[in-house]
């Protein structure tokens, strides 16, 4: 299954705790969309969040975020682990 990195930018005031809550919501709905979230990273200072996810498509990645909490990524990139 393809691997994607999504990037959320300009998330002013974001906290690691808030992202942990949103990630927990993603995990609850990911199976409906054939998605498997692997890891996420938070840069509180710059308001950036990145998520690494196995998914059948970029659209499936976006659907999970939209359904789980409404915070759709600004960018979704298919990546290859090196």
N, C-alpha and C positions, 0 to 999 in steps of 0.2 A: 504494500500500500504506500502511496506517496507520502512524503514528509513535508510539512509546511511550517513556516515561521510567520506568525502574524505580529504586526506592530501597531500599537495604540499610541498615538502621539498627543501632546498637549493636554494631558489629563491633570489639569491643575489641582493641587491639593490631594493627589492620590496618596494612599498609604498602603503599606504592605498588608495590614490587617484587612483593609477593604478589598484588596485584590485577592487575598486568600478566601474571603467570603464569595466573591464572584467566581473564582475558580471552583469552589465547592458546588456552586450552582451549575457550572459547565459540566462537571462530572456526573451530575444527576440526569442530564438530558443527552449526553454525548452518544449513548448507545442507540438512541432512536435515529441517529443520523450516520451511524457507522464510523464514528470519530473516536479517537483515543488520544486524549491530552497527555503529554509526556512530562513537560516541565514548563515553568513560567519564571520570568524575571521582572523585577520592579526597580525602576530608577526614580525614587521619590523626588529627588532634586530637580530633574528635568521633566517629570511627568510622563515618563515612558514605560510602557508595559510590553513585554514580548512573550509569546506563547509558542511552544514547539508541540506539534500535533501530527499524528498519523490520521489521514483522512482520504476519502475517495476523491475529493475535489476541494478547491478553494471555496466554492459555494457552500459545501457542507460545513466547513469551518465557520463561515459567516452565520449560517443558520443556527448553529449551537449557541454562539454568543448572543444573537438576537433573541432567541427564545429564552435563554437562561437569565439574562439581565439587561439586554438592550445595548450593551457597549460593543458595537461592531468595530472591528479593526480598521485602521486607515489604510493598511497595506497587508496583503497576504502573498507570500512568496513560496513557491515550491523550492525546496532545498535538498541537497545531497550531503549526507554526513561524511566528513573527510577525516 
